Every structure is written in C-alpha cells, then in structure tokens.
Amino acid sequence: MDQQLDFLSEQDVRQINSLVDALDRSNFDYLQVDVGNMKVTIGKGQLPMAGTAAVSVASPVIASAPVAASAPVAAPAAAATGAASPAVPQAGWKPITATTMGRFYSRPDPNSPPYVQVGDRVGAEDTVCLIEVMKLFNAIPAGVSGTVVQVCVDDAAVVEFGQVLFYVQP
C-alpha cells in the first residue's frame, strides 16, 4: 500500500483523515467514496465483497484505477477481525483497548521481542503495542497496572477503535 499512497498530497491525506474521523463517529461499518479516478474505501469491520474491488481489510484502502461513480454505502456491523484467542474476560480483569483503528503491532520492529506477553507485569504508562494508521505509529499505554493475562489480537491484525487488545489482572 505504501506505493499507492505516494501520489497523495498532504491535503489529500488530511481529507482522508477527515473521512476516517467521520466514519469513526458514525454507526456505519465502512464508507466508500469515488471521486474522479480515486476510490477511497475506509472500514471499521469486514467489508462486503460485492461492489468493492476485492477489499477485505478494515484499514484505509486507496485505489487509483478509474471507477464508476457511486454514493457512499454502509454495511451492517461485522465481527471484529484480528482475534488471537477468544476474549473471555474473568472477574476483575481490565481490558486494554485500541485507541484508534489501524494495524496492531505487538513489537517495535520485526526483530524485537513483543512489548508484552502473557505473564508480564505492566505499569499504567508502559507501552503494550503500536497501532499504525497511514504510516503513523501510535504507542498504546496499558492504562492499568497489573499482569497481562490474555493477548486478544494477532500481530499485524487490523483492529477497530475500542477493540480489546489485552486483558490485565490488576
């Protein structure tokens, strides 16, 4: 996707970010906008295959091929993607949730160990993962002190705003 975004101006990126913000505040699952030769599809959940150019991830997707004009469409809520294991909270567990939609990374780079694993102690200010949105990496703090008892997302999975990433036993 990096090469597809090279043609975007700073203004284009600001407009796309505005669309992401608008979608985030809505009850819709995805938004598709066709303007000239650019088609922008942004989603919070699994995108339906009909009417999309084989788009099936929940992150901003840019296609520059000419497309027929159509109005933005919405789909019913879909199941969250990226679950590493069933997130069944136990009494007293505290969730650490995604502060934005994007791609979840459990480690600072592919050659480093994960920020946290099951059994690790974390402080409220400790970074537990990164979420990447359009080449911007957001460090996610634990927000709670305790022991990591469950990792709920696979590395490099796409996550939604508010999706549970980890559970911590305070």
N, C-alpha and C positions, 0 to 999 in steps of 0.2 A: 504494500500500500504506500510505502514511502515515495516511490517514483511517481505514483498517481497524484500525490499531493504537491509535488514540486512546482506545478503550474499555477497554484493558488497564490493570490496576492494576500497581503496582510488584511485587507478589507474583506476578502472572501472568507478568510479564517474567522474574522470577527462575526460575519453574518452567519456562518455555520455554527459558531458557538452560541449565538442568539437563538438559533433553531433548537440546539440541544437544550438550552435553558427553558425554552417554551415547551418542549416535549416533556421535560422533567416535571414541570408544573402541571401538566395535563394528566388526564386519565387514559390517554391513548398509549398503545404499545409501540407504535412506530409511526414515522412521518416520512412521506416521500414527496419530494418537490422536483419538478422538471423545469429548468429554465434554459432555453436555448439548447446548447449542446451538452449542458451539465445536468446530471441526475444525481440528487443527493437523497440517500435513504439513511435515516437515523432510527435506531430501535432500542427499546428497553428490554425486550424479550425476544423469543424466537420469531423471526419474520416469516410470514407465509410465502411459499414458493410462487404461487400464482401472481403474475404481474410484476415480479421482481426478477432481475437478471441473475438468478441463482444466488441471491444474497441470503445468507442464513446465520449471520452473526449479529450480536447486539451491540455493535460499535459503529461509529460513523463510517459510512462506506461511500466513496466517491467514484462515480463512473463518468468518463468523459465522452463516451460514444453518443452519437446522436440518438435521441429517443423521442417518441411521440409525447406531446404534452398531455398531462393528466392532473387532476386535482389531488391534493394530499389525501391519503387514505389512512384509516385506523383499523387495527385488528383487536380482537378481544385479548385480554391478558393471557399470557402463556407461562408455562412453567419456567422457573429460573434456570439458567444454564450454569455450568461450572461446579456442580456439587461433587466434592471428593468422596463424601460419605453422607448418609442420612443425618441431617442436623436435628437430632432429637435432644432438646435441652433437658437436663436434670434439674431438680430443685436447687436453687442457689447459683446456678451457672449464669454468667453475664455474657451477653453477645458483644462481639466487636463487629461493627457493620461497615459497609462500604460508604464512604462519604461522597462518592460520585460514581457514575457509571464509567466503565472502561475495562482495560485488561489488567487482571490481577497478576502480580509477580511476587513470589514468596522470597526472593533473594535479590540482592542489589545488582548482581550480574550472573551470567550462566555458570561461572567458575567458582562462585562463592556459596557457602552453605546458606540455608534458609535463615531469615531473620529469627523465626521461632519455630519450634516443633512441639508436639505433644510432650508434656512433662516439663517444659521450660518455664521458669518464673519470669514474669514481666512486671514492669512498673507502668504507671499510667502514662508516662511520657515516652516510653520505649516504642520505637518503630517496629511494627509487626509485619509490614508488607508495603509494596508500592502498587498504586493503580495508575496506569498510563492512559491518558486521553490525548489524542492528536500530538504525540511526541512530548507531552508534558507529563512528568512523573511526580505523583503526589505521594509523599510519605504518610502512611496511616499510623497514628499512635494508638496504643492499646486502649487508653481512656479508662482503664481499670487495672488495679494491681492484683496479681494472683498467679495461678498456674494454668497454662494452656492445657485444656482437656480435650479439645476437638478442633481439627482443621476441616472446614466445611467446603473449601474450594480447591480445585486442582490448579497447579501452577500454569500460568498463561491463559486461564479461562477468562471469558468475558463475564463481568458482573454488573448487576444493576445497583442503582442508588438504594441504600438501605438493606441490601442483601447481607445476611450473616456470613462473615468470613471465618470467624473463630468463636469458640466458647472458652471462657476463663472461669475457673473456680476461685473466687476471692479468698 
